[in-house]
Amino acid sequence: MNRLIKALHSPLTTAFLATQPLYLSAPDAVTLVRRLGFQKCIAGMAQNIRADFLRWPDFDKSARVANHSQGGVIELMPISDDTTYSFKYVNGHPQNTAIGLPTVMAFGVLADVATGLPTLVSELTLTTALRTAATSALAAQTLARPNSRVMALIGNGAQSEFQALAFQHLLGIDTLRLFDIDPLATAKLVANLSGRGLKLQVCTSTAEAVQGADIVTTVTADKACATIVTADLLAPGMHINAVGGDCPGKTELAADVLDKAKVFVEFTPQTRIEGDIQQMPADFAVTELWEVLSGTRAGRDHDDQITVFDSVGFALEDFAALRFMHEAALVHGVGERLALIPQMADPKNLFGTLQASARRIEPALNGVSCT
Amino acid sequence: MNRLIKALHSPLTTAFLATQPLYLSAPDAVTLVRRLGFQKCIAGMAQNIRADFLRWPDFDKSARVANHSQGGVIELMPISDDTTYSFKYVNGHPQNTAIGLPTVMAFGVLADVATGLPTLVSELTLTTALRTAATSALAAQTLARPNSRVMALIGNGAQSEFQALAFQHLLGIDTLRLFDIDPLATAKLVANLSGRGLKLQVCTSTAEAVQGADIVTTVTADKACATIVTADLLAPGMHINAVGGDCPGKTELAADVLDKAKVFVEFTPQTRIEGDIQQMPADFAVTELWEVLSGTRAGRDHDDQITVFDSVGFALEDFAALRFMHEAALVHGVGERLALIPQMADPKNLFGTLQASARRIEPALNGVSCT
């Protein structure tokens, strides 16, 4: 700490830090969301995500890069337009909760395309939960029947409250039918969401929870080819928001659910690998969400149609969420600068950073400055 | 700063920060290299890189993911073994120096494969220069003639002193023949390296610099299909350490140089896209460095053979370098913890971080804690 404080009090290093990326820690993100309010955050992110989906062709897109291991997966999700680059680091380790760690942890970066300079390093664990819920609600605004009020929420873990509140605020959902194989997870959700104007109905099975639901949201964590929802549970007109099936070998919907539904995805090449449609033939028909948002292709065709949003999470959503958090942080003065990039009077003189700190700066600033 | 200091003084958040990644800033890396000494750093990194190349089959390897733009490229370079994951963010923008920024800026991360928890966030601008030089020297130890003493150094920018000193310390190079199209770059190199026991001979052209050289190192930055070295400049037995040609459309060697040489690469699928061999047919014969290091395939076949190390920089080298810096930082107590991952009493209760900070922690700690 001592060194950083000294650095901040030196005019030299204050200028240095001003060219460095803003850093938003996990506590900073909490501060920011609390200051803005949950509803404003989720609405702002949904607005950013919609705006970025509407300029889909502007982006250099690729399926994420995944390193799979026995216990989980670590992924990198890069994307860029002409001016801004972003990537997210995110893991998925379903067994983590047993040792007190989150299943999903994430952080991300914004950078300037013209120079490659990183402008933001941010936590993305909390922010991912927000952007995933915002994306789900954005899709449902387009795909679910307009008068949807009842949502089944299958899987009551870390993401579930975010989904619940996003659907309450952005769609007018007023009733949640809850199920999780872990009753404590459901109890936690009920404790967190009571007093917020939602009717909370605790159910004893997926089948029970799905009864009478307009929308079915699945956010389960198990890394397995599960069949949380089967075709016999479907009712005409249901919208299924399938969030948890998001990597090879991790699905939530039975194949016959997909066969009976019109299926919508984020980025087809990625979803064919990671989504519930990994079970289906390579030419299984899907519609991309941006096409529906832009009016290029139809969404729901009629009230009785079953629609599925086979969500896996796409880099564009993180791009939009990171921009939202960056702007909000600058407005509210939250976060600090990281001294991540060497500062040099002559940018060709990287080696000089080793010498200058020895000869000129080290005694005064204890090794912080590297002009 | 205030918030972070308060956080550090709270027992609650001290425990919180202990489970967070170590952060090594650019100034921290300078401190660490100066404390260890340049020679020990370069030797230690070379040792780590050799050790990791020798267990090549243990790694989950992929070509890096590149986002190209008009002015440059931004890349992500992930790799993992059974226990440790790493990635590097790195840009390449040749025009950056005109606005006072480095051509190449980088940072990287180590993470635990079993949980996905990041353990280190580190600058990699300085560290990349060190690891690139260490890799070049490691390759030359195997491929150059053992009695090599004279090295031509074409391109005297940010990477050049690192290459020079790595070859001095690890190969016994005693004479450098220098050329850069920017005479100020050469003057900077001479100023930085005088008094270190190297004979420095400033040349007026690549052709002049190459005369009498045992090893030719090219570290030019221009993003173009350049022909820095042509076949007429070659002498029998030369080793060419081609470092600057490292992305599509960026080469340094004429095709006839490659035709006359035995060519060695890091990771063939990546080098075919990015290396000087991008000019050659897809079946152009190459040998991977790890095969030579492990004795699986021959390196230099005879004293008169021309050898080329077509280096583009592979994720494994960053993996090795990050591990080196991480261990050194822990030993020397350099760096700080980043509060990057939310800490929760119940890891399924991510939403609770928003509530707890409101109800219990916010007033005392100004929003820092999120248990």
Interface residues (C-beta under 8 A of the other chain):
Chain A: M1 R3 L4 I5 A7 L8 Y23 S25 A26 P27 D28 V30 T31 V33 R34 F38 D60 S62 V65 N67 H68 S69 G71 G72 V73 I74 L76 P78 I79 S80 D82 Y85 F87 Y89 N91 G92 H93 N96 T97 I99 G100 L101 P102 T103 M105 F107 V109 A111 V113 A114 T115 G116 L117 P118 V121 E123 T125 L126 A129 G157 A158 Q159 S160 E161 F162 D182 A185 K188 N192 E336 L338 A339 L340 I341 P342 Q343 M344 D346 P347 K348 N349 L350 F351 G352 T353 L354 Q355 S357 A358 E362 G367 V368 S369 C370
Chain B: M1 R3 L4 I5 A7 L8 Y23 S25 A26 P27 D28 V30 T31 V33 R34 F38 D60 S62 V65 N67 H68 S69 G71 G72 V73 I74 L76 P78 I79 S80 D82 Y85 F87 Y89 N91 G92 H93 N96 T97 I99 G100 L101 P102 T103 M105 F107 V109 A111 V113 A114 T115 G116 L117 P118 V121 E123 T125 L126 A129 G157 A158 Q159 S160 E161 F162 D182 A185 K188 N192 E336 L338 A339 L340 I341 P342 Q343 M344 D346 P347 K348 N349 L350 F351 G352 T353 L354 Q355 S357 A358 E362 N366 G367 V368 S369 C370
